């Protein structure tokens, strides 16, 4: 009887240790052909690689997990959202992470310290974008577009760009040099693209050419071309040097 009891205890100890060992190697176990790792916790809604490709941020129903791509291990969990995370972005320098979810309240974290550096009084936002130098966050809320300085010591009020926001799809991108903010879907039923001066918030000009709402904007890697995609089924390529030179 004593031997049976000792065997049972030994078995329980082995069983207790096994899940830990398995969990450590779970990123490599039973992978389908072509896959190199498996990781994740909770319902997954959105993912983004860090600019240098070493980390991946995963937006879930419980928060934002940060994973080391090389070994699949989680390095941080950023929480605070009351609903699933559905918008996520690394700053260009890879030092900051911004997210928003169903709660609508964006949050910004310093990745190295895991400190919440969300600007005070930031409004509900459906869309956000980092400036190229990572110092400014542009958000879209019911009040319009706001430009926030990401300096936790600064109490400077954000620049407000009033906008008659339309639909559920608003798109924002900074120009490659960070001096101009480009937006689409900022007015009801608008088919145009708008440009604003980042320093002042003043309107610069509009780009017209699409016949239905503009859904997406992106700059080429060399910064020479702005591409706009529309619900009309077309993509327009704009010469950014010419566009930015003509301010009005």
C-alpha positions, 0 to 999 in steps of 0.5 A: 500500500505504501509503495502504491502511495509513493508511486502515486505521489511520484506520478503527480509530481511528474504530471505537475512538471510536464505542463511547464516543460510542454508550455516552454516548448509549445511554440515549436510542437506540432507545427504545420508545414512551413510554420516556424512558431506558434503563440498567442493567448485570448481571442486575436483581433489584430497583429503588428510587427515592430519596425525592426521585426524582433517583436510582435504586438497582438491585440486580444480581448484582454489587452495587448500581448508583446511577443519576442518573435525569435522564441515566441515568448511573451515579454509584456501585457498591456491592459486598460481597455474595456473591450477587444483591441481592434487598432494597433500601431508601433511608433516608427522608432519602435519605442512606443505602442498605441492601441484602441478598442471597443471602448474607444479610448486610445492608450500609448505605452513606453515599451521599454518601461511598460509605462502608460504615456497616454496624453491626458484628456485624450478623447475617444478615437477611431483612428490614430497615426504616429509622426515619422519622428515618433513625437506626435500622435494624431487621433480622430474623435468626434471633435475632429483631428487632434495632434498630441505631443507624446511627452509625459512632462508636457502639458501643452494642449493638443492642436485641434483640426475641426472635421465633419467626420463621416462614416466609420472609416477615417484614414490618417497618414503623416508625410515622410518629413512629418510636416503635413497630415493627410486625411481621408473620410474626414467629411460626410460622403467626401471623395477628396483627400485633405492636407493640413499643416502639422505645426498649425493645424491649418488646412493646406489643400484638397486632392480630388479625383475619386468618384466615391469615398477614399478608404485608404492612404499609403506612402511609398517607402521612398516617400515619393508617391502617395497612393489613395484607394477608393470605394470606386474601385480605383487607386490613384498615385500622386507625385508627392513632391508636386503635391506638397510644393503646391500648398493651396 
